[in-house]
Amino acid sequence: MLSQRARYALRALVYLAGRPADGPASIAEIAEGAAAPRKFLEAILLELKRGRLLVSTRGRFGGYALARPAAETSFADVIRALDGPLALAPCASRTAYRPCETCPTVEDCPIRPALVKARDAVAAVLEGWTLEAASRSPAALESL
């Protein structure tokens, strides 16, 4: 399930992707544009900066901007930065694989093939949906 942090992050980044590139946006502007609580969003934006999805500028006219073009940032990138791997179990993850503690062996697990297929399907959608694509579709922002 998508966390509320990831929802707010996606809304904030889609907002940034859709605004004119006339410098960084303040936290207040992003919070209003993403319909997100400012205090909660501050922590999320810092985490996205640490994850190299945002850059920040200090000072009176400072704020946040996308670290790379919106067409190069997928929803999967954002979700992984905040919530971790897309897989439902660690044995099905491509980015953070580890065997499950309860399975005797990965090869004999009857559940793992379904989890891998689910992970692949989710990843295909989320990796194919970029901030740029979402910023062009007003309905996309409302659905987050």
Steps between C-alpha positions, in 0.01 A plus 500: 500500500623848416587700812359847560857633487544358149164647392597847621844463342353405164253788514776746590734377226223499239421857604866598456512324162201699377603846611704739285874467550551845650708399799437292808160479670454576869369234736182704546442513123563125462272417794220706350553364148509140624220542756729363770559606862808721508663354813466143375618603152817665638630165625403326177678760285815463708490126447453547126799734500709233676377255236626738229157558350495866608752779536460793735609860503533698821408857555217740446424376150594140575298185497489166323530393137520167322853359490454364148250545217146387582509259205787314669333450839250217530240437766704190590804721576294707744335204671831317541658814651233518771349154546777271379469213252184449295484127573255353751772278649879533510551181297313657206694828503750591231647795687510358855492122459543277800355158578190491718560382854208257495579318173727197513642582153418759237493238226229295676275789600155462341414868563807673355411464127171685553672771705763548228229533232311752716818700559579500127149619410503780759851605399407509131220749569684716755827511306311598186311788662716812530453828681476669161217271385311555824545877485335507157191320629299697762307185592826325590574741784148474640517120510807489725 
